[in-house]
Amino acid sequence: MRAAVINAIGAGFEIEDLEIDEPRGAEVLVRVEAAGLCHSDMIVATMDRGRPLPMVVGHEMAGVVVKLGPEATDFEVGDHVIGSEISFCGVCEECVAGATYRCLNPGAVMRSPQDPARLSRDGQRVEAFGVAGFAQFTVLHQNKLVRIPAEIPFAQAAVLGCATATGVGAVLNSAKVAPGQSVAVVGLGGIGLNLVAGARLAGARTIIGIDLQPEKLELARKFGATHVINGAEEDVVARVQEITGRGVHHAFEAIGLGATQRQAIEVTRTGGDVHFIGIPQGKPLELSVMMDLLVKQRSLHGIYMGSSNIRRDIPYYAELYLQGRLNLDDLIAQEIGLEQINEAYERQETGAIARSIIRF
């Protein structure tokens, strides 16, 4: 099968032929139909964190079940499914409480280094990182999959697994934004636009989208932003104060840069909540616990994957899309072939577009 392989950090993706193992135990073999280009996969491809190479990444994935392992009971051949970066055992204290995103034993659903490789090249192991959706097929434990209605297009389905689960989930599950509250979203990529959409679903009265790209600001209005601020042209903090009077109840940072994390803190009112979602990159944030948190009585939260229980949340978001209440169509800037992955990432990383989707 064809796959996009990382052979060296910072060298981009190389399209190669790989072998894939049969599903074992409770695993499921999925034919990948669509995979989204999320920024976090590019971080894995460009930042050396000691992960073994070669490697296949790609965690926004939608496809069709083609084969079941002998212990897989949750799906049938032909089911349309979404893959998730969240790994959960289903039996630990956190899973039983419904917080599968905090599973205490996520390795229970992963193959160990001693097990046969999920992916290989000429008999040599290729690391299948997470969902490993940048390939024509992937094999995953059934707990990493969610069944979706067949009428949802695969491209739209793919973004449900990360951009929507993370963005909408952060608003509804983690922050629990209440009707009438105010929200600021710093960074209007795929996750940021879903944060805006989630704030609208939650009934927020004021939803402020902040970015440097005029195209993203206009797009944010389609997702429900009541105000937009171009950080390259305006003083973000002063403008938020002008709009709200006191600052926002909730600020979400979806980029991971110290400068934008600082903005998120400073646009939050006394007693408000700051939520960090973006994977940290660049120079770390310098934080004054006294002035930023104690004096202002702000709460600072780190959010992983929208605090999602995927078997509960993703079917709900899928139904909202089918009802016309959740905008997924405008997230998708372009559909590409696997061979175009490097060019698509280069364009996407400029910030000019939201999501590119590989179609197989």
Secondary structure, 3 states (H helix, E strand, C coil): CEEEEECCCCCCCEEEECEECCCCCCEEEEEEEEEECCHHHHHHHHCCCCCCCCEECCCEEEEEEEEECCCCCCCCCCCEEEECCCCCCCCCHHHHCCCHHHCCCHHHHCCCCCCCCCEEECCEEEEECCCCCCECEEEEEHHHEEECCCCCCHHHHHHHHHHHHHHHHHHHHHHCCCCCCEEEEECCCHHHHHHHHHHHHHCCCEEEEEECCHHHHHHHHHHCCCEEEECCCCCHHHHHHHHHCCCEEEEEECCCCHHHHHHHHHCEEEEEEEEECCCCCCCCCCCCHHHHHHCCCCEEEECCHHHCCHHHHHHHHHHHHHCCCCCCHHHEEEEECHHHHHHHHHHHHCCCCCEEEEEC
